[in-house]
């Protein structure tokens, strides 16, 4: 496995920080969320999703 370029790591860290802030901002407390990151060559694929309903709304 090759080492990741430090500049790419910085960019990826900033991207993940932004994603975390968006989750905090838009996902109601108690909702489930998940985030996965796949790195390949010069590509980062980030998938973030959260539950559609708040846990208190589930019956």
PDBQT receptor file of N, H, CA, C and O in Angstrom, charges set to zero:
ATOM      1  N   UNK A   1       0.842  -1.177   0.000  1.00  0.00    +0.000 N 
ATOM      2  CA  UNK A   1       0.000   0.000   0.000  1.00  0.00    +0.000 C 
ATOM      3  C   UNK A   1       0.889   1.243   0.000  1.00  0.00    +0.000 C 
ATOM      4  O   UNK A   1       1.862   1.321   0.750  1.00  0.00    +0.000 OA
ATOM      5  N   UNK A   2       0.551   2.193  -0.833  1.00  0.00    +0.000 N 
ATOM      6  H   UNK A   2      -0.239   2.130  -1.442  1.00  0.00    +0.000 HD
ATOM      7  CA  UNK A   2       1.325   3.433  -0.913  1.00  0.00    +0.000 C 
ATOM      8  C   UNK A   2       0.924   4.390   0.197  1.00  0.00    +0.000 C 
ATOM      9  O   UNK A   2      -0.209   4.365   0.680  1.00  0.00    +0.000 OA
ATOM     10  N   UNK A   3       1.865   5.232   0.595  1.00  0.00    +0.000 N 
ATOM     11  H   UNK A   3       2.785   5.253   0.203  1.00  0.00    +0.000 HD
ATOM     12  CA  UNK A   3       1.554   6.294   1.543  1.00  0.00    +0.000 C 
ATOM     13  C   UNK A   3       0.686   7.340   0.854  1.00  0.00    +0.000 C 
ATOM     14  O   UNK A   3       0.825   7.583  -0.345  1.00  0.00    +0.000 OA
ATOM     15  N   UNK A   4      -0.200   7.951   1.614  1.00  0.00    +0.000 N 
ATOM     16  H   UNK A   4      -0.313   7.754   2.588  1.00  0.00    +0.000 HD
ATOM     17  CA  UNK A   4      -1.059   8.999   1.084  1.00  0.00    +0.000 C 
ATOM     18  C   UNK A   4      -0.319  10.327   1.185  1.00  0.00    +0.000 C 
ATOM     19  O   UNK A   4       0.276  10.644   2.215  1.00  0.00    +0.000 OA
ATOM     20  N   UNK A   5      -0.362  11.088   0.116  1.00  0.00    +0.000 N 
ATOM     21  H   UNK A   5      -0.845  10.831  -0.721  1.00  0.00    +0.000 HD
ATOM     22  CA  UNK A   5       0.271  12.407   0.064  1.00  0.00    +0.000 C 
ATOM     23  C   UNK A   5      -0.245  13.263   1.224  1.00  0.00    +0.000 C 
ATOM     24  O   UNK A   5      -1.457  13.321   1.434  1.00  0.00    +0.000 OA
ATOM     25  N   UNK A   6       0.624  13.922   1.977  1.00  0.00    +0.000 N 
ATOM     26  H   UNK A   6       1.608  13.874   1.806  1.00  0.00    +0.000 HD
ATOM     27  CA  UNK A   6       0.185  14.753   3.104  1.00  0.00    +0.000 C 
ATOM     28  C   UNK A   6      -0.831  15.826   2.706  1.00  0.00    +0.000 C 
ATOM     29  O   UNK A   6      -1.739  16.131   3.479  1.00  0.00    +0.000 OA
ATOM     30  N   UNK A   7      -0.687  16.400   1.508  1.00  0.00    +0.000 N 
ATOM     31  H   UNK A   7       0.051  16.152   0.880  1.00  0.00    +0.000 HD
ATOM     32  CA  UNK A   7      -1.662  17.404   1.060  1.00  0.00    +0.000 C 
ATOM     33  C   UNK A   7      -3.045  16.779   0.879  1.00  0.00    +0.000 C 
ATOM     34  O   UNK A   7      -4.063  17.397   1.191  1.00  0.00    +0.000 OA
ATOM     35  N   UNK A   8      -3.066  15.540   0.370  1.00  0.00    +0.000 N 
ATOM     36  H   UNK A   8      -2.239  15.037   0.117  1.00  0.00    +0.000 HD
ATOM     37  CA  UNK A   8      -4.350  14.853   0.219  1.00  0.00    +0.000 C 
ATOM     38  C   UNK A   8      -4.959  14.532   1.585  1.00  0.00    +0.000 C 
ATOM     39  O   UNK A   8      -6.173  14.620   1.764  1.00  0.00    +0.000 OA
ATOM     40  N   UNK A   9      -4.116  14.163   2.540  1.00  0.00    +0.000 N 
ATOM     41  H   UNK A   9      -3.129  14.092   2.395  1.00  0.00    +0.000 HD
ATOM     42  CA  UNK A   9      -4.607  13.883   3.891  1.00  0.00    +0.000 C 
ATOM     43  C   UNK A   9      -5.209  15.136   4.512  1.00  0.00    +0.000 C 
ATOM     44  O   UNK A   9      -6.244  15.065   5.174  1.00  0.00    +0.000 OA
ATOM     45  N   UNK A  10      -4.568  16.284   4.305  1.00  0.00    +0.000 N 
ATOM     46  H   UNK A  10      -3.727  16.342   3.767  1.00  0.00    +0.000 HD
ATOM     47  CA  UNK A  10      -5.099  17.543   4.824  1.00  0.00    +0.000 C 
ATOM     48  C   UNK A  10      -6.459  17.840   4.201  1.00  0.00    +0.000 C 
ATOM     49  O   UNK A  10      -7.402  18.203   4.904  1.00  0.00    +0.000 OA
ATOM     50  N   UNK A  11      -6.558  17.687   2.889  1.00  0.00    +0.000 N 
ATOM     51  H   UNK A  11      -5.792  17.392   2.318  1.00  0.00    +0.000 HD
ATOM     52  CA  UNK A  11      -7.814  17.932   2.191  1.00  0.00    +0.000 C 
ATOM     53  C   UNK A  11      -8.891  16.957   2.662  1.00  0.00    +0.000 C 
ATOM     54  O   UNK A  11     -10.033  17.359   2.886  1.00  0.00    +0.000 OA
ATOM     55  N   UNK A  12      -8.537  15.683   2.813  1.00  0.00    +0.000 N 
ATOM     56  H   UNK A  12      -7.610  15.357   2.631  1.00  0.00    +0.000 HD
ATOM     57  CA  UNK A  12      -9.497  14.688   3.278  1.00  0.00    +0.000 C 
ATOM     58  C   UNK A  12      -9.947  15.001   4.702  1.00  0.00    +0.000 C 
ATOM     59  O   UNK A  12     -11.128  14.866   5.019  1.00  0.00    +0.000 OA
ATOM     60  N   UNK A  13      -9.027  15.412   5.553  1.00  0.00    +0.000 N 
ATOM     61  H   UNK A  13      -8.067  15.522   5.296  1.00  0.00    +0.000 HD
ATOM     62  CA  UNK A  13      -9.384  15.788   6.923  1.00  0.00    +0.000 C 
ATOM     63  C   UNK A  13     -10.354  16.956   6.950  1.00  0.00    +0.000 C 
ATOM     64  O   UNK A  13     -11.305  16.954   7.732  1.00  0.00    +0.000 OA
ATOM     65  N   UNK A  14     -10.127  17.958   6.103  1.00  0.00    +0.000 N 
ATOM     66  H   UNK A  14      -9.354  17.960   5.467  1.00  0.00    +0.000 HD
ATOM     67  CA  UNK A  14     -11.033  19.111   6.032  1.00  0.00    +0.000 C 
ATOM     68  C   UNK A  14     -12.407  18.686   5.529  1.00  0.00    +0.000 C 
ATOM     69  O   UNK A  14     -13.429  19.167   6.020  1.00  0.00    +0.000 OA
ATOM     70  N   UNK A  15     -12.432  17.783   4.548  1.00  0.00    +0.000 N 
ATOM     71  H   UNK A  15     -11.602  17.392   4.150  1.00  0.00    +0.000 HD
ATOM     72  CA  UNK A  15     -13.696  17.282   4.022  1.00  0.00    +0.000 C 
ATOM     73  C   UNK A  15     -14.473  16.521   5.091  1.00  0.00    +0.000 C 
ATOM     74  O   UNK A  15     -15.674  16.735   5.252  1.00  0.00    +0.000 OA
ATOM     75  N   UNK A  16     -13.801  15.638   5.818  1.00  0.00    +0.000 N 
ATOM     76  H   UNK A  16     -12.825  15.464   5.687  1.00  0.00    +0.000 HD
ATOM     77  CA  UNK A  16     -14.470  14.878   6.874  1.00  0.00    +0.000 C 
ATOM     78  C   UNK A  16     -14.944  15.782   8.002  1.00  0.00    +0.000 C 
ATOM     79  O   UNK A  16     -15.994  15.532   8.593  1.00  0.00    +0.000 OA
ATOM     80  N   UNK A  17     -14.193  16.818   8.305  1.00  0.00    +0.000 N 
ATOM     81  H   UNK A  17     -13.340  17.021   7.824  1.00  0.00    +0.000 HD
ATOM     82  CA  UNK A  17     -14.610  17.793   9.312  1.00  0.00    +0.000 C 
ATOM     83  C   UNK A  17     -15.899  18.495   8.869  1.00  0.00    +0.000 C 
ATOM     84  O   UNK A  17     -16.806  18.686   9.679  1.00  0.00    +0.000 OA
ATOM     85  N   UNK A  18     -15.984  18.873   7.607  1.00  0.00    +0.000 N 
ATOM     86  H   UNK A  18     -15.247  18.718   6.949  1.00  0.00    +0.000 HD
ATOM     87  CA  UNK A  18     -17.191  19.517   7.074  1.00  0.00    +0.000 C 
ATOM     88  C   UNK A  18     -18.378  18.564   7.118  1.00  0.00    +0.000 C 
ATOM     89  O   UNK A  18     -19.488  18.966   7.467  1.00  0.00    +0.000 OA
ATOM     90  N   UNK A  19     -18.147  17.300   6.765  1.00  0.00    +0.000 N 
ATOM     91  H   UNK A  19     -17.246  16.974   6.482  1.00  0.00    +0.000 HD
ATOM     92  CA  UNK A  19     -19.219  16.306   6.812  1.00  0.00    +0.000 C 
ATOM     93  C   UNK A  19     -19.723  16.143   8.243  1.00  0.00    +0.000 C 
ATOM     94  O   UNK A  19     -20.931  16.087   8.471  1.00  0.00    +0.000 OA
ATOM     95  N   UNK A  20     -18.808  16.065   9.204  1.00  0.00    +0.000 N 
ATOM     96  H   UNK A  20     -17.827  16.111   9.018  1.00  0.00    +0.000 HD
ATOM     97  CA  UNK A  20     -19.204  15.932  10.611  1.00  0.00    +0.000 C 
ATOM     98  C   UNK A  20     -20.032  17.129  11.057  1.00  0.00    +0.000 C 
ATOM     99  O   UNK A  20     -21.031  16.961  11.756  1.00  0.00    +0.000 OA
ATOM    100  N   UNK A  21     -19.636  18.322  10.668  1.00  0.00    +0.000 N 
ATOM    101  H   UNK A  21     -18.825  18.459  10.100  1.00  0.00    +0.000 HD
ATOM    102  CA  UNK A  21     -20.404  19.518  11.030  1.00  0.00    +0.000 C 
ATOM    103  C   UNK A  21     -21.783  19.497  10.387  1.00  0.00    +0.000 C 
ATOM    104  O   UNK A  21     -22.754  19.920  11.014  1.00  0.00    +0.000 OA
ATOM    105  N   UNK A  22     -21.894  19.015   9.152  1.00  0.00    +0.000 N 
ATOM    106  H   UNK A  22     -21.105  18.671   8.643  1.00  0.00    +0.000 HD
ATOM    107  CA  UNK A  22     -23.198  18.915   8.494  1.00  0.00    +0.000 C 
ATOM    108  C   UNK A  22     -24.087  17.895   9.186  1.00  0.00    +0.000 C 
ATOM    109  O   UNK A  22     -25.290  18.116   9.331  1.00  0.00    +0.000 OA
ATOM    110  N   UNK A  23     -23.503  16.774   9.616  1.00  0.00    +0.000 N 
ATOM    111  H   UNK A  23     -22.527  16.594   9.498  1.00  0.00    +0.000 HD
ATOM    112  CA  UNK A  23     -24.288  15.778  10.345  1.00  0.00    +0.000 C 
ATOM    113  C   UNK A  23     -24.821  16.397  11.631  1.00  0.00    +0.000 C 
ATOM    114  O   UNK A  23     -26.003  16.260  11.944  1.00  0.00    +0.000 OA
ATOM    115  N   UNK A  24     -23.957  17.076  12.373  1.00  0.00    +0.000 N 
ATOM    116  H   UNK A  24     -22.996  17.187  12.119  1.00  0.00    +0.000 HD
ATOM    117  CA  UNK A  24     -24.369  17.706  13.630  1.00  0.00    +0.000 C 
ATOM    118  C   UNK A  24     -25.457  18.745  13.375  1.00  0.00    +0.000 C 
ATOM    119  O   UNK A  24     -26.418  18.836  14.139  1.00  0.00    +0.000 OA
ATOM    120  N   UNK A  25     -25.313  19.522  12.313  1.00  0.00    +0.000 N 
ATOM    121  H   UNK A  25     -24.532  19.448  11.693  1.00  0.00    +0.000 HD
ATOM    122  CA  UNK A  25     -26.244  20.601  12.010  1.00  0.00    +0.000 C 
ATOM    123  C   UNK A  25     -27.608  20.090  11.547  1.00  0.00    +0.000 C 
ATOM    124  O   UNK A  25     -28.633  20.666  11.909  1.00  0.00    +0.000 OA
ATOM    125  N   UNK A  26     -27.637  19.018  10.753  1.00  0.00    +0.000 N 
ATOM    126  H   UNK A  26     -26.804  18.549  10.459  1.00  0.00    +0.000 HD
ATOM    127  CA  UNK A  26     -28.873  18.618  10.090  1.00  0.00    +0.000 C 
ATOM    128  C   UNK A  26     -29.511  17.341  10.617  1.00  0.00    +0.000 C 
ATOM    129  O   UNK A  26     -30.686  17.096  10.340  1.00  0.00    +0.000 OA
ATOM    130  N   UNK A  27     -28.797  16.532  11.352  1.00  0.00    +0.000 N 
ATOM    131  H   UNK A  27     -27.843  16.730  11.577  1.00  0.00    +0.000 HD
ATOM    132  CA  UNK A  27     -29.335  15.272  11.853  1.00  0.00    +0.000 C 
ATOM    133  C   UNK A  27     -29.834  15.496  13.278  1.00  0.00    +0.000 C 
ATOM    134  O   UNK A  27     -29.038  15.795  14.169  1.00  0.00    +0.000 OA
ATOM    135  N   UNK A  28     -31.149  15.356  13.507  1.00  0.00    +0.000 N 
ATOM    136  H   UNK A  28     -31.795  15.113  12.784  1.00  0.00    +0.000 HD
ATOM    137  CA  UNK A  28     -31.670  15.588  14.861  1.00  0.00    +0.000 C 
ATOM    138  C   UNK A  28     -31.002  14.662  15.885  1.00  0.00    +0.000 C 
ATOM    139  O   UNK A  28     -30.603  13.542  15.566  1.00  0.00    +0.000 OA
ATOM    140  N   UNK A  29     -30.895  15.151  17.103  1.00  0.00    +0.000 N 
ATOM    141  H   UNK A  29     -31.220  16.061  17.362  1.00  0.00    +0.000 HD
ATOM    142  CA  UNK A  29     -30.295  14.355  18.174  1.00  0.00    +0.000 C 
ATOM    143  C   UNK A  29     -31.030  13.035  18.305  1.00  0.00    +0.000 C 
ATOM    144  O   UNK A  29     -32.260  12.995  18.282  1.00  0.00    +0.000 OA
ATOM    145  N   UNK A  30     -30.290  11.976  18.441  1.00  0.00    +0.000 N 
ATOM    146  H   UNK A  30     -29.290  12.008  18.460  1.00  0.00    +0.000 HD
ATOM    147  CA  UNK A  30     -30.885  10.656  18.605  1.00  0.00    +0.000 C 
ATOM    148  C   UNK A  30     -31.069   9.898  17.307  1.00  0.00    +0.000 C 
ATOM    149  O   UNK A  30     -31.338   8.698  17.333  1.00  0.00    +0.000 OA
ATOM    150  N   UNK A  31     -30.931  10.567  16.173  1.00  0.00    +0.000 N 
ATOM    151  H   UNK A  31     -30.712  11.542  16.152  1.00  0.00    +0.000 HD
ATOM    152  CA  UNK A  31     -31.062   9.888  14.885  1.00  0.00    +0.000 C 
ATOM    153  C   UNK A  31     -29.783   9.101  14.597  1.00  0.00    +0.000 C 
ATOM    154  O   UNK A  31     -28.692   9.465  15.037  1.00  0.00    +0.000 OA
ATOM    155  N   UNK A  32     -29.950   8.028  13.854  1.00  0.00    +0.000 N 
ATOM    156  H   UNK A  32     -30.836   7.733  13.496  1.00  0.00    +0.000 HD
ATOM    157  CA  UNK A  32     -28.790   7.240  13.458  1.00  0.00    +0.000 C 
ATOM    158  C   UNK A  32     -28.185   7.834  12.197  1.00  0.00    +0.000 C 
ATOM    159  O   UNK A  32     -28.901   8.349  11.337  1.00  0.00    +0.000 OA
ATOM    160  N   UNK A  33     -26.872   7.762  12.091  1.00  0.00    +0.000 N 
ATOM    161  H   UNK A  33     -26.290   7.344  12.789  1.00  0.00    +0.000 HD
ATOM    162  CA  UNK A  33     -26.197   8.214  10.880  1.00  0.00    +0.000 C 
ATOM    163  C   UNK A  33     -24.985   7.339  10.651  1.00  0.00    +0.000 C 
ATOM    164  O   UNK A  33     -24.507   6.662  11.562  1.00  0.00    +0.000 OA
ATOM    165  N   UNK A  34     -24.505   7.358   9.453  1.00  0.00    +0.000 N 
ATOM    166  H   UNK A  34     -24.893   7.908   8.713  1.00  0.00    +0.000 HD
ATOM    167  CA  UNK A  34     -23.324   6.583   9.118  1.00  0.00    +0.000 C 
ATOM    168  C   UNK A  34     -22.550   7.343   8.059  1.00  0.00    +0.000 C 
ATOM    169  O   UNK A  34     -23.132   8.086   7.269  1.00  0.00    +0.000 OA
ATOM    170  N   UNK A  35     -21.270   7.165   8.041  1.00  0.00    +0.000 N 
ATOM    171  H   UNK A  35     -20.797   6.561   8.683  1.00  0.00    +0.000 HD
ATOM    172  CA  UNK A  35     -20.411   7.810   7.062  1.00  0.00    +0.000 C 
ATOM    173  C   UNK A  35     -19.313   6.825   6.698  1.00  0.00    +0.000 C 
ATOM    174  O   UNK A  35     -18.641   6.278   7.572  1.00  0.00    +0.000 OA
ATOM    175  N   UNK A  36     -19.136   6.605   5.405  1.00  0.00    +0.000 N 
ATOM    176  H   UNK A  36     -19.682   7.049   4.695  1.00  0.00    +0.000 HD
ATOM    177  CA  UNK A  36     -18.044   5.744   4.970  1.00  0.00    +0.000 C 
ATOM    178  C   UNK A  36     -17.175   6.505   3.988  1.00  0.00    +0.000 C 
ATOM    179  O   UNK A  36     -17.654   7.356   3.238  1.00  0.00    +0.000 OA
ATOM    180  N   UNK A  37     -15.892   6.186   4.006  1.00  0.00    +0.000 N 
ATOM    181  H   UNK A  37     -15.503   5.495   4.615  1.00  0.00    +0.000 HD
ATOM    182  CA  UNK A  37     -14.939   6.836   3.119  1.00  0.00    +0.000 C 
ATOM    183  C   UNK A  37     -14.127   5.745   2.434  1.00  0.00    +0.000 C 
ATOM    184  O   UNK A  37     -13.573   4.864   3.092  1.00  0.00    +0.000 OA
ATOM    185  N   UNK A  38     -14.063   5.812   1.102  1.00  0.00    +0.000 N 
ATOM    186  H   UNK A  38     -14.513   6.528   0.568  1.00  0.00    +0.000 HD
ATOM    187  CA  UNK A  38     -13.226   4.891   0.340  1.00  0.00    +0.000 C 
ATOM    188  C   UNK A  38     -12.197   5.713  -0.417  1.00  0.00    +0.000 C 
ATOM    189  O   UNK A  38     -12.545   6.666  -1.114  1.00  0.00    +0.000 OA
ATOM    190  N   UNK A  39     -10.935   5.346  -0.282  1.00  0.00    +0.000 N 
ATOM    191  H   UNK A  39     -10.652   4.571   0.284  1.00  0.00    +0.000 HD
ATOM    192  CA  UNK A  39      -9.852   6.035  -0.969  1.00  0.00    +0.000 C 
ATOM    193  C   UNK A  39      -9.295   5.117  -2.052  1.00  0.00    +0.000 C 
ATOM    194  O   UNK A  39      -9.063   3.929  -1.826  1.00  0.00    +0.000 OA
ATOM    195  N   UNK A  40      -9.088   5.690  -3.224  1.00  0.00    +0.000 N 
ATOM    196  H   UNK A  40      -9.276   6.655  -3.408  1.00  0.00    +0.000 HD
ATOM    197  CA  UNK A  40      -8.480   4.934  -4.315  1.00  0.00    +0.000 C 
ATOM    198  C   UNK A  40      -7.724   5.912  -5.194  1.00  0.00    +0.000 C 
ATOM    199  O   UNK A  40      -8.317   6.825  -5.767  1.00  0.00    +0.000 OA
ATOM    200  N   UNK A  41      -6.431   5.726  -5.300  1.00  0.00    +0.000 N 
ATOM    201  H   UNK A  41      -5.950   4.983  -4.834  1.00  0.00    +0.000 HD
ATOM    202  CA  UNK A  41      -5.569   6.622  -6.073  1.00  0.00    +0.000 C 
ATOM    203  C   UNK A  41      -5.833   8.061  -5.661  1.00  0.00    +0.000 C 
ATOM    204  O   UNK A  41      -5.642   8.407  -4.496  1.00  0.00    +0.000 OA
ATOM    205  N   UNK A  42      -6.266   8.904  -6.583  1.00  0.00    +0.000 N 
ATOM    206  H   UNK A  42      -6.422   8.623  -7.530  1.00  0.00    +0.000 HD
ATOM    207  CA  UNK A  42      -6.529  10.312  -6.281  1.00  0.00    +0.000 C 
ATOM    208  C   UNK A  42      -8.016  10.595  -6.100  1.00  0.00    +0.000 C 
ATOM    209  O   UNK A  42      -8.464  11.721  -6.313  1.00  0.00    +0.000 OA
ATOM    210  N   UNK A  43      -8.779   9.584  -5.709  1.00  0.00    +0.000 N 
ATOM    211  H   UNK A  43      -8.416   8.669  -5.535  1.00  0.00    +0.000 HD
ATOM    212  CA  UNK A  43     -10.228   9.739  -5.566  1.00  0.00    +0.000 C 
ATOM    213  C   UNK A  43     -10.640   9.373  -4.139  1.00  0.00    +0.000 C 
ATOM    214  O   UNK A  43     -10.200   8.361  -3.594  1.00  0.00    +0.000 OA
ATOM    215  N   UNK A  44     -11.482  10.203  -3.551  1.00  0.00    +0.000 N 
ATOM    216  H   UNK A  44     -11.840  11.025  -3.994  1.00  0.00    +0.000 HD
ATOM    217  CA  UNK A  44     -12.094   9.891  -2.255  1.00  0.00    +0.000 C 
ATOM    218  C   UNK A  44     -13.593   9.850  -2.464  1.00  0.00    +0.000 C 
ATOM    219  O   UNK A  44     -14.190  10.832  -2.906  1.00  0.00    +0.000 OA
ATOM    220  N   UNK A  45     -14.205   8.720  -2.149  1.00  0.00    +0.000 N 
ATOM    221  H   UNK A  45     -13.720   7.922  -1.791  1.00  0.00    +0.000 HD
ATOM    222  CA  UNK A  45     -15.662   8.599  -2.253  1.00  0.00    +0.000 C 
ATOM    223  C   UNK A  45     -16.225   8.599  -0.841  1.00  0.00    +0.000 C 
ATOM    224  O   UNK A  45     -15.904   7.727  -0.035  1.00  0.00    +0.000 OA
ATOM    225  N   UNK A  46     -17.071   9.586  -0.548  1.00  0.00    +0.000 N 
ATOM    226  H   UNK A  46     -17.332  10.294  -1.203  1.00  0.00    +0.000 HD
ATOM    227  CA  UNK A  46     -17.644   9.726   0.781  1.00  0.00    +0.000 C 
ATOM    228  C   UNK A  46     -19.142   9.517   0.671  1.00  0.00    +0.000 C 
ATOM    229  O   UNK A  46     -19.805  10.156  -0.146  1.00  0.00    +0.000 OA
ATOM    230  N   UNK A  47     -19.681   8.614   1.501  1.00  0.00    +0.000 N 
ATOM    231  H   UNK A  47     -19.142   8.096   2.164  1.00  0.00    +0.000 HD
ATOM    232  CA  UNK A  47     -21.121   8.384   1.551  1.00  0.00    +0.000 C 
ATOM    233  C   UNK A  47     -21.580   8.659   2.967  1.00  0.00    +0.000 C 
ATOM    234  O   UNK A  47     -21.081   8.055   3.917  1.00  0.00    +0.000 OA
ATOM    235  N   UNK A  48     -22.519   9.558   3.108  1.00  0.00    +0.000 N 
ATOM    236  H   UNK A  48     -22.925  10.048   2.336  1.00  0.00    +0.000 HD
ATOM    237  CA  UNK A  48     -23.071   9.900   4.422  1.00  0.00    +0.000 C 
ATOM    238  C   UNK A  48     -24.578   9.777   4.318  1.00  0.00    +0.000 C 
ATOM    239  O   UNK A  48     -25.187  10.290   3.379  1.00  0.00    +0.000 OA
ATOM    240  N   UNK A  49     -25.178   9.099   5.277  1.00  0.00    +0.000 N 
ATOM    241  H   UNK A  49     -24.684   8.682   6.039  1.00  0.00    +0.000 HD
ATOM    242  CA  UNK A  49     -26.629   9.001   5.294  1.00  0.00    +0.000 C 
ATOM    243  C   UNK A  49     -27.107   8.929   6.733  1.00  0.00    +0.000 C 
ATOM    244  O   UNK A  49     -26.366   8.538   7.635  1.00  0.00    +0.000 OA
ATOM    245  N   UNK A  50     -28.347   9.311   6.927  1.00  0.00    +0.000 N 
ATOM    246  H   UNK A  50     -28.949   9.628   6.195  1.00  0.00    +0.000 HD
ATOM    247  CA  UNK A  50     -28.934   9.266   8.259  1.00  0.00    +0.000 C 
ATOM    248  C   UNK A  50     -30.375   8.788   8.149  1.00  0.00    +0.000 C 
ATOM    249  O   UNK A  50     -30.958   8.764   7.065  1.00  0.00    +0.000 OA
ATOM    250  N   UNK A  51     -30.941   8.406   9.300  1.00  0.00    +0.000 N 
ATOM    251  H   UNK A  51     -30.468   8.425  10.180  1.00  0.00    +0.000 HD
ATOM    252  CA  UNK A  51     -32.305   7.886   9.320  1.00  0.00    +0.000 C 
ATOM    253  C   UNK A  51     -33.271   8.972   8.867  1.00  0.00    +0.000 C 
ATOM    254  O   UNK A  51     -33.022  10.166   9.038  1.00  0.00    +0.000 OA
ATOM    255  N   UNK A  52     -34.368   8.530   8.290  1.00  0.00    +0.000 N 
ATOM    256  H   UNK A  52     -34.571   7.560   8.151  1.00  0.00    +0.000 HD
ATOM    257  CA  UNK A  52     -35.349   9.468   7.752  1.00  0.00    +0.000 C 
ATOM    258  C   UNK A  52     -36.238  10.014   8.854  1.00  0.00    +0.000 C 
ATOM    259  O   UNK A  52     -36.691  11.155   8.768  1.00  0.00    +0.000 OA
ATOM    260  N   UNK A  53     -36.496   9.230   9.883  1.00  0.00    +0.000 N 
ATOM    261  H   UNK A  53     -36.128   8.302   9.953  1.00  0.00    +0.000 HD
ATOM    262  CA  UNK A  53     -37.380   9.664  10.954  1.00  0.00    +0.000 C 
ATOM    263  C   UNK A  53     -36.637   9.742  12.278  1.00  0.00    +0.000 C 
ATOM    264  O   UNK A  53     -35.660   9.028  12.504  1.00  0.00    +0.000 OA
ATOM    265  N   UNK A  54     -37.105  10.602  13.129  1.00  0.00    +0.000 N 
ATOM    266  H   UNK A  54     -37.899  11.182  12.946  1.00  0.00    +0.000 HD
ATOM    267  CA  UNK A  54     -36.536  10.743  14.454  1.00  0.00    +0.000 C 
ATOM    268  C   UNK A  54     -36.976   9.549  15.290  1.00  0.00    +0.000 C 
ATOM    269  O   UNK A  54     -38.113   9.101  15.146  1.00  0.00    +0.000 OA
ATOM    270  N   UNK A  55     -36.118   9.014  16.160  1.00  0.00    +0.000 N 
ATOM    271  H   UNK A  55     -35.193   9.378  16.277  1.00  0.00    +0.000 HD
ATOM    272  CA  UNK A  55     -36.486   7.851  16.971  1.00  0.00    +0.000 C 
ATOM    273  C   UNK A  55     -37.773   8.050  17.767  1.00  0.00    +0.000 C 
ATOM    274  O   UNK A  55     -38.517   7.092  17.977  1.00  0.00    +0.000 OA
ATOM    275  N   UNK A  56     -38.049   9.271  18.213  1.00  0.00    +0.000 N 
ATOM    276  H   UNK A  56     -37.445  10.050  18.042  1.00  0.00    +0.000 HD
ATOM    277  CA  UNK A  56     -39.271   9.525  18.998  1.00  0.00    +0.000 C 
ATOM    278  C   UNK A  56     -40.530   9.366  18.143  1.00  0.00    +0.000 C 
ATOM    279  O   UNK A  56     -41.620   9.155  18.675  1.00  0.00    +0.000 OA
ATOM    280  N   UNK A  57     -40.379   9.468  16.804  1.00  0.00    +0.000 N 
ATOM    281  H   UNK A  57     -39.494   9.639  16.372  1.00  0.00    +0.000 HD
ATOM    282  CA  UNK A  57     -41.523   9.330  15.910  1.00  0.00    +0.000 C 
ATOM    283  C   UNK A  57     -41.842   7.879  15.597  1.00  0.00    +0.000 C 
ATOM    284  O   UNK A  57     -42.914   7.588  15.068  1.00  0.00    +0.000 OA
ATOM    285  N   UNK A  58     -40.931   6.958  15.915  1.00  0.00    +0.000 N 
ATOM    286  H   UNK A  58     -40.059   7.195  16.345  1.00  0.00    +0.000 HD
ATOM    287  CA  UNK A  58     -41.164   5.539  15.635  1.00  0.00    +0.000 C 
ATOM    288  C   UNK A  58     -42.160   4.988  16.635  1.00  0.00    +0.000 C 
ATOM    289  O   UNK A  58     -42.098   5.289  17.827  1.00  0.00    +0.000 OA
ATOM    290  N   UNK A  59     -43.058   4.196  16.145  1.00  0.00    +0.000 N 
ATOM    291  H   UNK A  59     -43.109   3.951  15.177  1.00  0.00    +0.000 HD
ATOM    292  CA  UNK A  59     -44.090   3.608  17.028  1.00  0.00    +0.000 C 
ATOM    293  C   UNK A  59     -44.000   2.126  17.053  1.00  0.00    +0.000 C 
ATOM    294  O   UNK A  59     -44.785   1.471  17.738  1.00  0.00    +0.000 OA
TER     295      UNK A  59
